[in-house]
Amino acid sequence: MISLFESIYPYRRSVSPSELQFMLKLFQQDLKTALLEISYSPEDKIFLLLNDGKISCAYLAKEDRITRRSLLNLSTLFQDRDHGAIRVCELVPSSFGAVKTILEQSHSSNTFPSSTTALPGIIQKWQANPEPSLVHIRWPNAEGFVFIPGNHFSARQYVFVTEGNSSDSAAAVSMFSHWSETEYTISQYAHDSQLEIWKENSLQLGFSLLIEQVMRRYEELVGHMLSSKLEDSLNRLSQAQSWGISIVNASVDDVHLFDSIDHAATAYRTVLDLVARQISVVIGARLFDEAINVGMDSLGSPLRQAVEDNDLVAALAANLIRG
């Protein structure tokens, strides 16, 4: 049976069905962001992902099989169940992609012990792989996650979790390098094109890397001032739509937990459409097309396939102002 954050959040509280419902209402009021594990036996568990108090994902774990369940009939998960033991693991939204991947993939493809000093070299080595992967690191009193896009792109979406504290972005990268515990176990969850979660991951990674490369090319051509204005426009769009997507210095931070891959693709197409319209006005459609093509060619097969399968760039040509 899968276990997450066991050494960091080991405390379990026995709850009746009515107590569980009361706790969920409190979590909603408190806008809690966490992974909840409700155990009815060692081989029978329910996992809930809360994002600002809202249940975003639900999973039923029976023995070694974990299945994602629809939120439309969530009450059926708790039917005919008596007391359970609840464990609350407080997280940051940027950890959700990693947690979802582990729950939906269940078994890693590669697990081994290592030393903290060797971690940067391991990550760098895996960056050269042609396909993306998720890396999960477990120290005795901390856990870390990082997505590796593959195809020589730098690792991204670092998350570092200790009891009562979760860090992401630059803070997490620093914790990876300077954590005091010298030994850990590392697991790699390799890309699997048959899994829905990897279709989501590949789309998110492909979108982020494509936008970053186009933005960097745009800044090379027009300078930092105009590039910053475009970033401001994109961030205003994300804020207006309540998407957890931000762009700073041509780097994309996407921590939004979309309800489905279709919703994610719709949001990403909207962002790309704004990028296309504003950039093509300044540099013309031909140079924008070149930037898109170069960016697509660099992605590697899995990420490029995800971008193409979800039509992120196919509809752009009709909206460009031809120069």
N, C-alpha and C positions, 0 to 999 in steps of 0.2 A: 504494500500500500504506500502511496506517495506521501511524503512529509515535507512541509515547507515551514521554515522559521521555528522549528521545534526547540532548538537551544535558545533562541532569542525570546520567544513567547511561549514558554512551556505551560503557563498557568491555565488550567481548565476549571470552568464553573459548571456545576450541574444545574440544568434548567428544565422546567416543565414546559409544555407547549405554550401555556399562557404567559409564562415568564419570558420565553423566547420572543413572542410577539411584542411584548412590552419593550424588551431591549431593542428590537428592530425599530420601533417607533422612536425611542430615545436617540438611536444612532441617526435616524433621519432628521430629527430636530437639531442634533449637534453637527450635522453635515460631515459625518465621519467618513474617512477614506481608509478602507481596511479590507483585509481578507478575513472572512469568518469561516472557521471550521467547526461544524457541529457533528460530534461523533456519537453514534448510537451503539457501535461496537467497533473493534479494531478493523473490521472488514466492511463497515457500513457507515459512510460519512456523507455529509452535504457541505459543499464549499460555496460561499457567496462572496462576490466582489462588490464592495460598496464604493461608490464614487460620489463624494459630497452627500452621503446619506442615502443615495438612491442605489437600489440593487441593479447592477449593470450586467452581471453574468451569474448563472447558477449552474452547479455541477453536482451530479450524483456519482459517488464512488462506491462501487460494489466489488470487493476483493481487489483484483488488479485492473479492473475496467472502470474508466471514468467517462461519463457522457455529459455533454452540455445539454441543459434542459431549457425549454422555452419559458420565458418570463410570463407568458400569457396564462399558463396553468401552474403557476408556482406553488399554489396551495396544495396541489396533489403530492408534491414532494414530502409534505409534512403529515399527510393523512396516515392514520393508524400508527402514529409514533408516540411514544411516551417520553420519559425524561431522556435528555441527551446531555453531552458535555460540550460547552462552547469555548472556543479559543479565539481571541481577538488579536489579529496581527495588524498593527497600524502601519500604513504605507504612504507613499507619495504616488500620484497618478502616473508618473513616468515608469513605475515598476509594473504596471498592469499588463503591458505587452509581454514581458518576461513571464509573469505569473500565469497568464492565459496560455502561453506556449507550453509551459511545463505541465499544466493540468491537461491540456488537450493532446500533447504528444506522449506524456507519461514516462516513456523510457528514453534515456539518453543513449547516444551512439558511442560514447567514449567517456569513461570516468577513471581518474587516477589521482593519487596523492602527489603533492608537490610542495615547494617552499615559496614563500611570498616573494623572495628576491627573483625567482624564476618567472613570475607571472607576466611581466611585460614582454619577455621573449616569447612565451607561449602565445600570447595574443597576437604579437607581430607575425609569428609564423602562420597562424591560422588566417590572418588577413590576406595571405597570398592564395588561399583556396578559391576555386572558381565559383563556389556557391556560398550563400549566407548561412550563418548559424547563430545560435544563442549559447552563451557561455554562462554557467552558474558556478560560483565559487562559494565554498562553505568553510569558514574558519570556525573554531570552537564557539566563538561568541559574536559572530557577524556573518552576513551573507552578502554576496555581490552578484550583479548581473551585468552583462554587456552584450550588445548585438554586434556581430561582425558581418558587414555587408558582403565581404569577399571581393575578388577581383582587384585586390590591392587597395581598396578603400580603407580608411582608418576606422577603427572601432568606434561605436557611438552608443548613445542611450545608456551610459553608465549609471548604475544605481547601487548604493551601499546602504545596508540596513543593519542597525544594532537596536537593542531594546530601547523603545521609546524614541528612536531617532532614525529618520531615513534621509539620505542625501542623494542628489543627482547632479548631473552636469559636471562642472569643473570641481566642485567639492567632492564628488564621488571619485573622480579620477585621482585626486590627491589621497583620499583614504585608501584606495587600492594600493598605492605605492608605499604608504607610511603606516599601515595598520601594524600594531605591535605583535600580533600573533604570527609566528613564523611558519606554521604548517597549515595546509588546507587541503581540501579535496575539490577537484575541478571536474565538471561535467559539461559535455558539449552536446547540444541538441541540433543536429544537422537539418538543413532544409529538406523538406519532403513535399514535393509538388502535389501529392494526393491529399494532403491535409488542408482543411479550410483555414486553419490558423496560419499556415505558411503562405497561403494565398494572400491573407491580410498583411502579414509581416512583409512579404516581398513587395506588395503594392505600396505600403507606407515607406519602406526603405527606398524603393525606386523613385517615388514622388519626391522625397526629401533630397536625394542626391541629384536628381535632375534639376530641381529648382536651384539648388546651390550652385551647380555648374553654370547654369544660364545666368544667374545673378553675378557670378564672378566674371564671366565674359563681358557682361553688360558694363560692369564697373571698369574693366580694362579699357573699354571703348569710350565711355562718357565721363568717367571720374566718380569719386566717392559721393559728391553732393547729389547728383541725379539718382545714383543708386540708392542712397539713403531715403530719398523721397519716395521711390518705389517701395522700399521696405515699409515705410510708414503707411502707404496705401494698403499694402497686404495685411499689415497688422490691424489696421482699422477694420478691414473686411472680416478678419477672424474674430475680432472683438464683437462686431455687430452680429455675427452668426453664433457667437458663444462657442467657437471652436478653440480647443487647446493647442493652437498652432501659432508659433511666433517665429519671426525671422530677424536676426540681429547679425550685422556684419557678414551677410551672405551665408549664415548658418541657420538651418531650419531645426526648430525644436517642436516636434509633434508628439504631444502626450494625450491627445484626444482619444477617448474610448468610444468609437462609433458603434452604433447598434448593429450594423452589418457592413459587409464589404461594399455593397451597393451605395450605402450612405457615404462611406468614405470616398468612393470613386466620384460621387457627385460633388462633394466638397472639394476634392483635389482638382477636378475639371474647372470648377469655378475660380479657384486660385490661379490655375494656369491660364485661363481665359483673360483674367485681369493682367497677368504678366505679359501675355502676348499683345494685348491691345496697347498697353503703355509703352512697352519696349519698341514695338514696331513703329509707333509714331515718331520715336526719336532716331532709331538707327535704320528703319526700313525693314520690310518683311524678309528680304533676302538674307540679311545678316542674322536676323532672328531665327530663320529656318536653319542656318548653318549652326548656330549655337545649340538649337534643339537636337539636330542630327549628331553633332559631336557628343553632346551629353548622353543621348540614347546609346550611341556606339560604345561608350565607356562603361555602361552599367553592368555588363555581363548578362548571360542568358536568362537566369531566373528573374532578375529584377526587370530587365527589358520586356520579358514575356508578360509579366504582371501589368506593366504600364500599357502595353499594347492590348492585352486582353480586356482591359477596362476602359479603352478608348480615351486615355488621358490627353493624347496629342492629336488624334485623328481629326477632331472637329475644329482644331485651331485655324487651319488654313482659310476657312470661309470667313473667319472673323478678323483676319489681318488686314491692315491698310497697306496695300501694295505700293512700294516706293520705287 
